């Protein structure tokens, strides 16, 4: 199944997050229930990441952004091919994810509108988000589902893009790096760059998932 890489929520999700949670197949719920026995270990791991997360908070202004970012060139269909994140729920669910699809358009206000499709057992779950521009090209914010800071770190517009998303929801923060592709193939050079970017952000290889292909949401979004 697919899962929303943009979202990182608590153990008691609500709204669209609850809908996604309830859409999980029974085996996924059982897997999560079995994982409860590892809460203590996960807590210790998360505590060990605290300093790294605090450093990420301070270093957000230093996250690179694509020079002379062109929103019009960035618009169109993308596929989320890989992601790395320290979000606890993401870590629990990453083995169940498949490629999501996203259509990006530029609003009249020069904001970015994301129409995202996540493959779920009962069909394609669609979510729409608007990221508002800031004073820096390629840097956007969103407060629909927690405070999100999104930056287009690098893109050639025609084949790949790398997005950095920092989320703060009631003091619970997470960092996510996503690899976008115009086609459902991973660009080797883009993946190399992607893997070089996330260690300084406090993210590690065990937090990475390269997503299996799914065409389920492509037609749903285009129709």
Secondary structure, DSSP 4 states (H G I P E B T S, - for coil): ----TT----SS--THHHHHHHTS-HHHHHHHHHHGGGHHHHHHHHHHTHHHHHHHHHHGGGS---TT--HHHH-EEEEEEEEEE--HHHHHHGGG-B-EEEEEEE-TTS-EEEEEEEEETTEEEEEEEEEEE-SSTTEEEE-TTSEEEEEEEEE-SSSEEEEEEEEEETTEEEEEEEEEESSSS--HHHHHHHHHHHGGGT--GGGEEEPBP--HHHHHHH-
